[in-house]
Amino acid sequence: MGYTIHELHEQLVKKEISAVELTKKIMAHRDAVEGDIHAYLSTSDKAALETAARVDEKIAKGEKISDLAGIPGAIKDNMCIKGETCTAASKMLEHWVSPYDATVIEKLKKEDFISLGKTNMDEFAMGSSTERSAFGPSRNPWNTDYVPGGSSGGSAAAVAATEAIWSLGSDTGGSIRQPASFNGIVGLKPTYGLVSRYGLLAFASSLDQIGPLTKDVTDAAIVLNAIAGHDERDSTSIPQEKKDYRKALVRDVKGMRIGVPKEFFGKGIKPETKEAIDKALAFYEKEGAEIVDVSIPHINSGVSVYYIIAPAEASSNLARYDGVSYGFRAEGKDIIDMYIKTRSQGFGEEVKRRIMLGNYVLSAGYYDAYYLKALKVRTLLKQEFDEAFKKCDVIAAPSASGTSFKFGAFSDPLSLYMEDICTVPVNLIGAPSISIPVGFKDDLPLGMQLIGRTLGEETILQAAYTFEQAHPEFTRTAPKGEIKE
């Protein structure tokens, strides 16, 4: 039995399995492995089974069902689902219940989607390993001694461990693509503004983007079909005609120009990562693609720029958590004391670190020296990518420096920040990017990302699909993800 959205959809339509049977099967497997993985922060089994029963009724009546109908998924715990807790893996929102649905959830509900629950993450999406969750880390289904990546580590681990067939994550600086790489699955960060951010708890508003984590490229296109589209409630949402991204799933790269910037393959990139991507590029060339050398000189400034802009925006976005309106409140002798105690006790160390950094770079005397300069370099980076895209259609790069790392491998926050060097430039320019599995090292997955022009999702999906179809050996199931039939 295949455990992809498209295979399960066919089985549902042909009545080879019912949505209720499928949902119960995935729940049972989730409950069996969740003790080792800790992908979820909360579950919604009752609602899931009710939706599954409705889908079965539609099938019995001969009604057409959507591609996602009856397929169990999971949602990162920074997206609002009405009547469910939305914690952002923080003590600050531990008991907060959302009074409304995020736009992506509204869209998915129209598709009769099934959510098995909310997934673990780094607190307020600040981290690269899910070690920063206030409720304990998630673990990598390939080897539980290793991190699943972050901040969407729970979403990625849930899919890799088949605790969900698909999931939604958010990507502010690589938080979909890096965990996808570490878990041997597909992660798609759409163009900024293609998917509404309404109902996503904000970290850095000019960088955040919601996207799918799936078993394969076809599934990524299916989920993107469901969640993409203009939303008047999001001022950064792009008005455009609805597309069917499945039409891009063609195994053909003849004439496609794939750019390789040397700056992405510098110091810090592990030899096995470079070797795996070199093999992938050789495959593309054999299939008729043209491999082109391009240069993006300011790639190495990406992390510095990101860790000025993102904390600056975070310090503003997280100012609302003060113990007055909602969320955690600590008792104090007066309102100022209450503010201080609430924020000191409610936020974790990494969140406090970034709030302080953000306030510093925005303060009088430092705004021009840091924040304004970072914005200028961001513009320069965008211009360099635009120049590169004049020579190529897609840019190939590592999704991460290597495979996953062990828990506690980075005690110094700065060294962990440097792990984001491959992914943050894409968020800074607002481009789409997809991470796909391209190999293994010591039974841990390696990933490659394919970066496209703004709204160039079809091109990167086609390039990713072409590689995936020729390399089924990389789309393997993690040991914890194998369901006994």
N, C-alpha and C positions, 0 to 999 in steps of 0.2 A: 504494500500500500504506500503510495507516494504521499508525502506530507507538505506539498506546496498548495497554494491557493488554487492555482489553475487545475491541478490534478483532482483536488478534493471537490471543486465545483462540478467537474464532469461526473464524478461519482454521485454527488447529490442529485444532479439532474437526471441521471440514469437510474436513480433510486437504489444504487448499490450500497449506500449507507444513508442513514438519516442524520439530520443536523443535531438532534438530541443525542443519538449514539456517538457521533463524532465529538460533541462537546463533553460528554461524560468520559469518553476515552482520554481526551487531552487533560481534563481535570484530574483523572486518576493518575496519569503519568506525572502531571505537575505535583500532585501531593506526594508521590513516591520519591521525587528527586529534589523537591524544594528545600528540604532540610540541608542538603549539601550546597545548593546554588544560591538561595535567598535572592531570587530575582524579583519577587513581589513584596510590596508594602501593604497591600490590601487586596482582597478578592471580592468578586461580585457574581458568585455562582448562581444565585436565585434568578437574578435578572438575565444572566446568560442563558439559562435553561428555558426561561419564558420566551426569549427571542428565538431560540432554536426551535421551540414548538411552533411558533408563528411561521417560521420559514418552512417547516415540514407541512403545515397546512396549505401554504401557497403551492408547494410542489404537488401535493395530493390533488389540488384543484386544477392542476395543469397551468398555473400562472408562471410567467417568466420571472426568474430571480436574478438579482445582480451578481456580478462576479464575486463579490465579497459576502453575499448573504450566507449566513450560517457557518462562516469560517471563524473559529475562535482566534481572537487577537488580544493584545494587551497595550495599555496606554501609559506612557511615562508620567510619573506623578507630579508633573508641573502643568498639566492640561486639565481644564475644568470639565467635570462631568456632574451634571445637576444631581444633588442628593448624595454625592460621594465625597469622601475626604480628599483634599488636594494639599499635600504636605510639603511638596518640593524637598522631601527628605530632611526637613528641618524641624527642630523642636518648636520653632516660632509658629508653625502652622499645623502642629501635630493633630489637633482636633478640629481643624477648620473644615466645614462642609460647604462645598460650592453651591450657590443658589442658582447657577445657570450653566449652560453648556457652552464650551468653546465652539467656534465656527467649524473646526474640523470634526468635532463630535456631532454637531447638527448634520453635517454632510454625511457622516458615516451612518448615523441612525436612519437616514433615508435609504441607505443601502442594506438595511437589516444586518448591520455588523454585530458581532458578538464580542464583548469585552470580558475577559476572565479576571481583570483587575488592573491595579495601578502598579507600575514597576519602580524598582529602586533606582537611585541616582545619586550623584554627588550633590550635596546640599545647594539648593538654588542653582544647580547646573555648574557649580564652580569646582572643577577638578577633572582629572583624566584617568581615574582608576576606580571610582565608586568607593574608595576608602574614606571619602569625606561625607558619606551619609550619616545623619544623626542616629540612624537605626541599624547600623552595622553594614559591612560591605557585602556586595554580591561576589560570586566566585565564577571563574571561567569553566564552562562545561567540558573543555578539552583536558584541563588539569586544574583541580580546585586549589592547588597551591599558588595559582597565578591569578592576576586581576582580570576582570572582563573588559577593562577600559572604562572610559567615562566621557562625559557625564552620563550618557545613556547606557550605562553598563548593565542595568537590570533589564532594559528592553532588548539589548543584544543577547544577553545570556538566556533570556526566556525563549527567544527564537532558536538559538543554537541548541538549547536543551530540549526543544520541542515542548516547552511548557506553554507555548503559544505558537500559532502557525505564522503569524506576522506581528509586528508591533509598530508603534509610533515613537520616535525620539525627537529631540530638538538638538540643533547644531549651531553653537555660537562661535566655536573655534575649532571644530572637528569632532564634536560630541556624538555624531552619528557615524562618521566614517572611521574614526580610530577604533571604537568598540566593534564595529562591523569587521574590521581587519583582524582584531585580536580573537574574534569568535568564528572566523571562517564563513561569514555570511555576507550578504549584499546590503550596503547602506547608501541611501541617496539623499544628498543635501540639495534641495531644489534652489532655483534662482530666488534671491531675496525678493519677497513680494508676490511670488507665485502662489504660495499657500498662506492663508490668513493667520495672523498671530493673535487675533482676538480670542481671549480665554486662555492664552499661554502666559504663565506667570513670568513676568519680564526679568531678565538678567541684564542683557545689553541690547537695547531696542534696535539699534542700527545693524546688529549682527545676527540676532536670533532667527532661526528658521526651522519649522517643523518638517519632518520627512520620514519615510518608511525604512524599516529594517526587516529584511525578508530572506527566505531561503535561496531565492534565485532572482535573476533580472526580470523575468516575466512578472513575478509577483510584485516587484518594485513598481513596475509600470501600472499594474492593476490598482495598487493602493494610491499611487499618484493621481490616477484618473479620478479616484473618489474624493480626494482632499484638495486638489488644485482648483483655483477659480477666484474671481474677484469678490471682495467683501467690502461693502460701504462702511462697515464699522472699523476697518483697519485703514488708516490714512496712507499706509505704505503699500497697500495691495495694488497689484498691477491689473488694470482693466484689459481683458483680452478674450478672444473667442475660446470656447472650450475645445480641448483637443483630446484625441484618443491616442495615448502614448503607446498602446500596444501595436499600433501601426508601424512604430519604429523598430520593432523586434524582427529585424531582417538580418540573416547571416551574410553580410556583404560589406567589405571595407575597401573595395577596389576604388582607387583614386582618392581615398581619404588621406589627408595629411595629418600625421601625428607628431606634434612638437615635443621635443625633449630638452627642457632647460637644464643646463649643467649645474645650475645653482641648487636644484632640488636634490642633487646626488653628491653633495659635499661631505664634509667631516660630520661624523655622527650617524650616517646611514650605514647600517650593517651590510657586510659583503653579501650575505644570503638574500637580502632585500634587493640589492642591485642586480644580483645574478638572476633572480626570479623575474624581475622587470625586463632585463635584457632579453631573456628567453621569450617573454610576451611580445616584445617589440620585434624580435626576429620572426615570430609567428605572424604578426600583422604585416610585415614586409612580404613574407611568403604569400599572404592572401591578397596582395596587390596594393597595400597601403604604402604611402611614402613617408619615411621617417625623416623628420626635419630638425636640425639643431636650432634652438631658439635661446634667447637670453632674457632673463628677468633679474637685473642686477640687484634690486632691493628686496629680493626674497628673504635674505638673512636679516633684514630689518623688521620683518613681519611680526615676529614674536614681541619685540620691543614696542612696536606701534600698538599691537593688540593689548598688551598688558598696561597700556596707558588709557586707551579708549574704552576697553571693556570695564575696568574698575571705575572709571569716571562715570559711565552710564549706570553701572550697578549701584554706586553710592547714591545716585539720585533715585533710582527705581526702588531701592530697599529702604528709603527714608520713611515710607508709609508704614513700616512695621515698627510701631512705637508703643504698642500696648493699649492704645486708646480705642481704635475702631473695631479691630478684630484680631484674632490670633492670641498668642501667649501674652500674659501680663504678670509681671512680678510686682509684689507690694513694695511701696516706698513711702518715706515719711512725707514727701510732697511730690508734685508732678515731675519735676526735674529728676529727682531720685528714682521715681518710677520708670521714666524713660531710660535712664542709665542702666538700671538693674535689668529691665526687660530686654534691652538689646545686648547687654553683656551675657545674660544667661540664655537668651533665646537663640542667638546666632553661634555657629561653630567657629573654630579658629580661622579657617580659610576664608569664610565669608567676612569676618571682622577684618582680616588682613586686607582684603580687596576693597572694603568700604573705606578703610583708612588711606589706602593708596589712592583711591579715587578722589577722596576729599582733598588729599595733598596736591594732586596734579591740577585740580580745579581751583585751588586757593589763589588769592591775590599774590602776585609776585612769581607764581610758578605756572600759571595758566599759559602764558605765551611761550615759556621755555619748554614745557612738556606737551600739554594737550594740543595747543595750536600747531606745534611742530609735527606732532603725530598725525594730525589731520592732513597736513601738507604731504607727508610721506605716503599716507594712504592714497591720496590723489595721484602721486607719482607712481605708486605700485599699480594702480588701475590703468594708467597710461601705458606702462610697460607691458601689462597683459594684453591690452588692446593692440599694441604694436606686434606682439608675438602672434596674436590671432590673425594678423594680416598674412602670416606665412603658413598657418596651420588651422585645422578644424577642431582638433582636440589636443589637450596637453596631458601627457602621461607623467605620473609622479608617484612616489611612495605614499601610502596612506599613513604609515608610521615608520619609525626608524628601523624597526625589526618586529619580532614576535612580542607577545605579551611578556610582562615582567612579574616577578614574585612580589607578594605583599611586603610592604616596608622597604622596597628596593630604593625608594627615593625619600630619604628623610629630610632633604633640603628642598623647600618649595621651588626655588629657582631652577634646579636641575630638572624637576618635573615639568615646569613651564616650558623648558626647551624641547620637551618631547612633542610639543604642539607645532614645531617648526614646519612640518609638511602640510598642515591643514589650515592654520589661521589665515594665510594669504587669501584663500578662496572666500572666506567670510568677509574679509576687508573689502573685496571688490564686488561682492554680491553675486558671484557666478555660481552655476550649478556644478556639482561634482558627484561622482559615484565611486564607491569603493567595492572592489570585487576580489574574491580569493584568487591568488596566483601561485600558491605553493605552500610548502611546509618546511619547518626546521625543528627537529627534535619533537615531532608530532604536535607542533603548535602552528597555527595558520599564519600566512603572510598575505598582505593585501597591497593592491595597486589602485590608485585613484585616477580617474579620467575626468579632466576638467573641461568644461565647455564654455562657449560664449554665453552672455546673458540670454536667457530663454532658449538655450541650445540643448534642452533635455533630450530631444529626439536623437541628436547626433551622439551624445555620450551613451545613451541606452543602446543604440545600434552597435557602437564599438564594443560595449561591455557584453552584449548578447552574442556577438560574433566570437569573442574569446571564450565565453562560457560554454557555448555549444560544442566547441572543439576540445574543451578540457573538462569533461565531467568529473575527472578524478579530483579536482579541487573543490567541487561542490559536494563535500562529504558531510556525513552527520557526525556530530561530536559524540564521544562515548556515552555521555549522560543524556543524549538526545534520542537514542535508539529505543523505540517502543516495541515491547514484546507483543507480537500478534497472537 
